[in-house]
Amino acid sequence: MATHVNTSKTILLADDEPDSVAMVTMRLAAHGYKVLHAKNGQEAVAMAKREQPDLILLDLLMPELNGSDAAALLRQDVSTRHIPIIFLSAIAEALDVDRTFQAPNGRWLLPKPFDSKKLVRVIEQELSPSTRKQ
């Protein structure tokens, strides 16, 4: 089976967990995505403004500025409000969530640990031209 390769898309991953960063980066690179990494929400906001990624993956629990607050700042800024956001979080496990669902300030929340194939499917859905027009 051929791997979908999209070398023109950049994804900003904001996560402070090295294992999660390594796994997500490896999976996305295998699909041709360029992955930028921010270690906290504050760094993610600054990097998003500077780099203008095609999509942002935000962990909800991060130091200095959590993912929810970072998303709110990104939504308030005219230069970044158009960028789709997907949240990643272990918080969802505590809420007994075992599926992908829509989340405020972002389009999706993927509970950790998540299926990396599902992550790629959600990213591809968010980056599809029909989704971006909404």
C-alpha positions in Angstrom: 0.0 0.0 0.0 1.4 3.4 -1.0 1.9 6.0 1.8 0.2 9.3 1.2 2.9 11.9 0.9 2.3 15.6 1.3 5.6 17.4 1.5 4.0 20.8 1.2 2.3 20.8 4.6 3.8 21.9 7.9 2.5 20.9 11.3 3.3 22.6 14.5 3.4 20.1 17.4 3.3 21.7 20.9 4.0 19.0 23.5 6.4 18.8 26.4 6.5 14.9 26.5 9.6 13.7 24.6 8.1 10.2 23.9 4.9 11.7 22.4 6.9 14.2 20.4 9.1 11.4 19.0 6.2 9.2 18.1 4.1 11.9 16.4 7.1 13.4 14.6 8.1 9.9 13.2 4.5 9.1 12.1 3.9 12.5 10.4 7.4 12.5 8.7 6.6 9.1 7.3 3.5 10.8 5.6 5.6 13.6 4.2 4.7 16.3 6.7 7.3 18.8 8.0 7.0 18.9 11.8 7.9 21.9 13.9 8.2 21.4 17.7 7.2 23.8 20.5 7.9 22.8 24.2 5.1 24.8 25.7 2.0 26.9 24.8 3.9 30.2 24.8 6.5 28.9 22.4 3.7 27.5 20.2 1.9 30.8 19.9 5.1 32.6 18.9 6.1 29.9 16.5 2.6 29.8 14.9 2.7 33.5 14.3 6.2 33.3 12.8 6.0 30.1 10.8 2.3 30.0 9.8 1.9 26.2 9.9 -0.9 24.5 8.0 -2.1 22.8 11.3 -1.3 22.9 15.0 -1.3 19.9 17.3 -1.6 21.2 20.9 -1.2 19.2 24.1 -3.6 20.5 26.7 -1.3 20.1 29.7 1.9 22.1 29.1 4.1 24.4 31.2 4.1 28.2 30.9 0.8 28.3 28.9 -1.6 25.4 28.6 -3.0 24.3 25.3 -6.5 25.7 25.9 -5.1 29.2 26.7 -2.7 29.0 23.7 -5.6 28.1 21.4 -7.6 31.1 22.7 -4.7 33.4 21.9 -4.3 31.9 18.5 -8.0 32.3 17.8 -7.8 36.0 18.9 -5.0 36.8 16.5 -6.0 37.6 12.9 -2.7 36.0 11.6 -3.3 32.6 13.2 -7.1 32.2 13.7 -7.4 30.4 10.4 -5.0 27.6 11.4 -6.9 24.4 12.4 -6.1 23.1 15.9 -6.2 19.5 17.1 -5.8 19.0 20.8 -3.9 16.0 22.2 -4.4 15.1 25.9 -4.3 12.4 28.5 -7.0 14.5 30.3 -9.6 12.8 28.2 -8.8 9.4 29.8 -10.0 10.8 33.1 -13.2 11.9 31.5 -13.7 8.3 30.2 -13.5 9.4 26.6 -12.5 6.6 24.2 -13.2 8.3 20.9 -12.2 11.4 18.9 -14.6 14.3 19.5 -15.0 18.0 18.7 -13.6 20.4 21.2 -14.0 24.2 21.9 -11.3 26.4 20.3 -10.1 23.5 18.2 -11.8 21.1 15.9 -10.8 17.8 17.7 -9.5 16.3 20.8 -7.5 13.0 20.5 -7.1 11.3 23.9 -3.7 10.0 24.7 -2.6 7.3 24.1 -4.1 7.7 20.6 -4.0 5.6 17.5 -1.4 7.2 15.2 -3.4 6.1 12.1 -6.4 8.0 13.5 -4.2 11.0 14.0 -3.1 11.0 10.4 -6.7 10.5 9.2 -7.9 13.5 11.3 -5.0 15.7 10.1 -5.7 14.8 6.4 -9.4 15.5 7.0 -8.6 18.9 8.5 -6.2 19.8 5.7 -8.6 18.7 2.9 -9.8 21.6 0.7 -13.5 20.9 1.6 -12.8 21.2 5.3 -10.6 24.3 5.0 -13.5 26.3 3.3 -15.7 26.0 6.4 
